[in-house]
Amino acid sequence: MKRFIRYLYEYQNGKRTRNTGFVKVLEQTDTAEIQIYGRGFPVAGGRILEIYLFYEEDGKCIGIRMGEIRGAQAAFGYKLIYTTDDVGGDGQFGRIGGMILRAGNGADAGYYGAVWDEARPVDVSRMITEDKNTDAVRKSKSNPNVPEERNSQNANSDLPPKATKDIIYKITRQEIAGLPRKEWKLANNHFLLHGYYNYHHLVSFEKEGKCWIGVPGLYFPGEQRAAGAFGFNQFMKPSDGELDLEEYEIEDEEHFGYWCRPVGAVIRKEIKEKEDAADIDRRRKIHEGSDPSGEKSMED
């Protein structure tokens, strides 16, 4: 386990100019957590900041897109959690040299970077973004003993028809407490945390006689490997109108959906049924004059 703090700087014309916050990094064997604390960002009314991890190859700074921060203000906080699968394998995991935030695109884009080895000059403003379709190649280069994913599909493939006609409940991470106690540990599942902090919600639904929990994400090979490694092996794309999502809760609608795994209950349904049962029981006790809250029946 390794912990360290690095400053976050704005980069212009290949040079870092001013401090715009700092990051706290916790690296473990196969997962890492980055807590981002931004300040003094030149944003008005909120802005989307794309998040990249980067590594260096042949003198170039190559970025791996990890998500985005929506509605960023002049000061903000954000937590990014990633695993070896998110970046292409064990070998690639050790090559990560820092983190970049990019605001906008083209010549007007703004770049903000935190470099792990601050003694080395890295021009993050000249970052080259990695094509997501190179994930399998990058994985095989970084860890040749890992076989290629079976039945992998690239970004242009048709998405699997996994929509559901049952009611889908949008839930929070805290509502995982509505699952059986043995499944509460899902609240700390690294893949679930990654999706939740990126899209700010989860889903719960019933399909084909099973109860499922879903983590929002995109249907790409790299994310498919990461999801499967943490037990989310099924992908479901809701039908139009099944979920009422805010703009910050979704991206790339063509490939957006939910990585799912079976669980012991439909969270919202179970909570609602318990609440209804408790309310009926309370009303009965009030009517009988035995309500533990001390209220007395109106008929007394």
N, C-alpha and C positions, 0 to 999 in steps of 0.2 A: 504494500500500500504506500502511495506517495501523495503528499499534500503540498501545494504551493500556491502562491498568489502572484499574479502578473498584472501590470497596468495595461489599460486599453487606450490606444492612441488613435487619433485621426491621421490618415496618410494623404499627402498631396504631392504630386509630381515625384513619386518615389521616395519621399522622406516623411518621417513622422513629425507632426507639428505640435499638437497639443494633447494633453491628457483628457480623456473623456470617460474615465471610470476605471474599474478593475474587475478581474475575474478570480474566483476561488476554484481551484481544480483539485479533485480527488480521483486519483488513478488507482485501479485495482487490476487484478490479473486479466479479466476479460470485459471489464466495464469501466466507464469513467463518468464523472459528474462535473459539470461546469456551472457554477453560479455566476451570472453576469449582473453587474451593477453599473448601469450607464448613467452618465450625468452630462449636462451641457450639450445635449444633441440638438442641432439646429432643425427642429421639427415644428410644424405648425398644424394643429388640429389632428395630430397622430400621423404616423407613417409606418409603412411596412419595411422591416429590416430583414433581409435574407441572412440566414446563419450558415456559415461554412466552416468546416474543419479543413486544414490544409497540410500538405506535405510537399517537400521539394524533390524535384527530379530533373536532372540535366540543367540545373540552374534556374528552373522555372518553379513558380508557386502555383500548385494545382489544388483547387478547391473542391471539396465534396459537400454538396448541399445537404443540410440536415433539417431544414424547416424554415420557419419565419416567425418573426415577432410582429403581430399586427397592432396597430394603434399605439405605437411607441411614443412616449412623451419625452420632454427634455430630460427627465429623470425616470428610470424604470428598473425593474428587476426581472430576471428570467432564469429558469433552470433548464439546462440541457443534459440529458442522459443518453449515452450511446454505448453500444457494445462492439465487440470484434466484428460481428456480422454486419453491422451498420456501415463499416468502413472497408470491408472486403477481406476479412480474415485476420489471423493472429499476427502475421508479419506486417501487414499494413497498419494494424493498430499501434504498433511500436514506432511507426514512422510519422505519426501525427505531430506536427511542429507548432500548432497554435490554432487560433480561432479568428475568423473574420466576419464582420457585419457589413453588409453592402446595402446602401440605400439608393434605389433607383437603378437605371441601366444606361449604357452608352457613355458618352463623354461627360454627362452631368452626374454620373454615379458618385456617391460618397463612400469611402472605405475607412473602416475602423478595425484595428487588429490588435490582438494580444499574442505575442510570440513567446513560446516556452523558453527558448534559449535567447535571452535578450542581448547576449554578446554578439550574436550573428545578425547582420543586416538582412532583412527580408523585405522586398518591395511588394507588400500585399495589394497595392493598388494596380498591379499588373497580373493579378490572379487569373488563371485560366480555369474555367469550370469544367469538371469532368463530365463526359457524356454518360448518363445512367446506364446506357446499353453496354458499357465496357466493364460492368461489375463482374461478370463471370471471368473475363480475361484478367482483371485486376486480382480477383480472388485466387485464380490458379497460379499467377506469378508470385503472389505473396505467400501462398501455402500450397505447394504442388501436391501434397498428399490428400487434399480435400477434393473429392470427386465433384464433377459438374452436377448442378441441380437437375433432377429428372423433370421432364415436361415443363421446363422453364419457358416463360413467354416474355417477349420484349415489349417495349412501350407501345408499339403499333399493333399488338395482337388484340383480338376481340376479348373483351372482358367476360368472365364466366357468368352465365345467367343464374345468379344466386339470390335474386330478390325474394322477399317474403311478403305474404299477404296478411300476416298477423300484425297486431299492433306492436309498434316499436316504441319503447320508452327511452327518452333521453335522460341520462342520469349523471350524477356527479361521482367522483371517486369516493367521497364520504359515504355514499349510499350503498357501497359494497357491503356495508354492515348488514344490509338486508338479506345477504346470502347466508347459507348455513355457516356456522362458526369455523368449520374446517377450511373454508374457502376465503376467509378474511385476509389471508396472506397475499391474495391477488392484488390487494391495494398497494403492495410494494413490488409487484412484478415490474422489472425494468422496461419491458416493451410497453406495458400498459401506461407506465409513468411517462414514457417518451411521447406516446400518442396523446395522452391527456394534456400534457403541458403545451403541446403544439396546437391542439384543437379545442381544448377546454371542455370536453364532454366525453361521455361513453354512451353505449346503448345496451339495452336489455330487451330480449324478445323471446318468443316461443316459435319454434318451427319444427314440423315433422315429429311432434311429440317430445321434443327436447327443448330445454331452456338454454339460452346462450347469452354470453356477454361479448360485446364487440368494442374494439379499439379503432378509432378513426385512422385512416392512412391511405396510401396510394398503392395501386396494383402494379408493382414493379418487381423484377426478380430479386434485387437486393433487399427490399423490404419483406418479400415473401420468405427469404431465408431467416431474417431476423425474427419475424412473427412465428415461424415454425419452431425456432430454437426456444421460444418461451411459451409454447403450447397453443398458439393461436394459428391453427392449421387451415381454417376455412375462411374464404373471402365472400362477403355479402355486399351487394350494391342495392340499396333501397330503391323502390319504385318512386316515380315522381309524386311528390306530395305526401309521402309517408312520414317525413320528418320536417319540422319547421326549424331550419338552421339559420343562424346569423352569418353575416359575411365572413367574420373571423373564425367561424367554426368549420369552414370548408375551403378547399382549393382544387384546381384542376378537375372540374366536375366529371370529365370523361373517365378518369381513372380513380376518382375518389370513392371510398366505400369503407367497409369495416372488416378487420381481421378478427375472427371469432373463435371461441372455444366453449364447449358445453359446461354448464354449471348446474347447481342444484335448485335454482329458483329463478323466476322472472322477478326482478327486484321491485319495480314499481307496483306490479300486480300484487305481489306478496305483501308489500308494505300497506297497500290500500286495503287489502282484505283483512289484515290484522287491525288496521285502524277502524274499519267498519265494525268488525267483531267486538273490539273494545268499546266502541261507542254504543252498540246495541246492549252490551252487558252493563255499561254504566247507566243507561236509561232504565234498564230493568230494575237495577238496584235502587235507583232514585224512586221509581214507582213503588217498590216494596218497602221503601223507607230504610234501606240498609246500605246506602251509598257510603263508601269509606271516606269520601271527601268531606263528609259532614253535612252535605246538602240534604234537605228533607223534601219529601214528596209534596207537590202542590195540593194533594188531596188530604194531607194530614190536617 
